[in-house]
Amino acid sequence: MDPLAWAFVYTLFAWWFSTGAILYLDGLPRHTFRHTMGWTTVLLGGALWGLVHTRGDTSVAGAYCAFTCALLVWAWQEMAFLLGWVTGPRRTACPLGAQGWRRFGFALQAVLYHEFALIVLAIAVWATVGDGANRTGWWTFLALWGMRQSAKLNVFLGVRNLGENFLPDHLAYLKTYFQRRPMNVLFPFSVTVATATAVAVWWSLLEAGSPYAGGAAVGLALVGSLLALGALEHWLLVLPLPTEALWRWGLRSHAPPAVKPPLTPPA
């Protein structure tokens, strides 16, 4: 298989599997959260070390390693947020009747610490990559950050599919900051920019041809694939499709435990 096609397949699997794994872990009983966060923090440390180790590695393996490390850094903040460890100072539902900038202020309070964590992690990734020749890790984190901020704004402004089933019970109050609408004014701009960026990256790769399929090209293909999946996620916000079906295996831990019928005493 062509190296660029392998990059797309790897990105697709990493996106699908990591999302499902995170959903499964945040749906487990709360007494498991401390262990989950502990191991995720160990992975974070290893990922930052990996970014330092590969920042000068322009080989294909270096591109894959930097890409994977950036995904692991991103996974830390996902787990910290979904486990309820790093969210915001406001942990209650949006007040009834709140509209406009007032509602936006309440929503920002609900995720403020999470937004600060993203900035800190972005600085950490930038520092570990430094002025190295392998920029795959930095561009990967930047792509994830941009796509996530766009998706959050669109869910706040209103879309058809809010993804509320992906939230664990302890974050159910966040659903009150979402709005269900067919579309909002930001969505066409968001999806156009995401799609155009992904197309531009892949167009440059395909125009260059197979001789360009070295470490730099594979790194670009990995980031371009991530951008394409981000554009797809934006479309899933408004299309009438059951997105939960993609990660049904990860959502099994969110299901309420089965209640056993009471024992009937013998007659």
Buried (B, 14 or more C-beta within 10 A) or exposed (E): EEBBEBBBEBBBEBBBEBBBBBBBBBBBEEEBBEEBBEEBEEBBEEBBEBBBBBBEBBBBEBBBBBBBBBBBBBBBBBBBBBBBBBBBEBEEBBEEEBEEEEBBEBBBBBBBBBBEBBEEBBEBBBEBBEEBEBBBBBBBBBBBBBBBEBBBBBBBBBBBBBBEBBBBEBBEBBBBBBBEBEBBEBBEEBBEBBBEBBBEBBEEBEEEEEEBBEBBBBBBBBBBBBBBBBBBBBBBBBEEEEBBEBBEEBBEBBEEEEEEEEEEEEE
